[in-house]
Amino acid sequence: MSLDAAVNLVAALLSAACTVWVHRREVHRTPEENQQRRKRLLVRSSILFLALAAIAPVVLYVIVPVVRNGKHHPAPGPPVGVIVSLFTMEPGYCFQAPGIRRSDYKGLPDFVRVVSCGEKHDAEVYFVGNGWTADVAFPGDDLVNSAAAELCEKKFTDYVGSSPGESVLGYYLWTPSKDSWVQDGDREVGCVAFHTREPIGRSVKGSKL
């Protein structure tokens, strides 16, 4: 389904919702009663349409996946200003993560607010992908974490242009748990870069920071 088709689908659903709202309330009433109620319901349906139209961008960019060739693809461009699950983030997404530079930071939250990379922000996703093939049995937490760290270090150099050892940036990562590995077939590793001293107002891609 293309983005245009998704937009048309949402528009059709908005129209259908308003139509159903009006017509389902007219069942088993006299023509005079229906005429009076239709006036009131048309006003209500207009309000409903405006309310649904207001949330349509969120539906398109956060809830409704755009599917092409049978695979999931996120809507184009980061959903700036929207709070999303960390695990739906894509490389190039920048977000706020207060406290990430503290030594006692407990790790990345499950939900974050996406911002423009040109705005002061705390962190940027630089890699998301499978770290293992589907046929690999869960090797244990320690091996998962060490393999993910090795992958994130390599991808860090590819993305930033400098190695983690010589950069002012640090990184966090996420990995599959044993449950998600076994039950959901999860093999995903995510890598997140952050400035160790202060928020930054640019993408770290190719920055050699």
Disulfide bonds with the S-S distance in Angstrom:
Cys94-Cys117 1.91
Cys152-Cys191 1.94
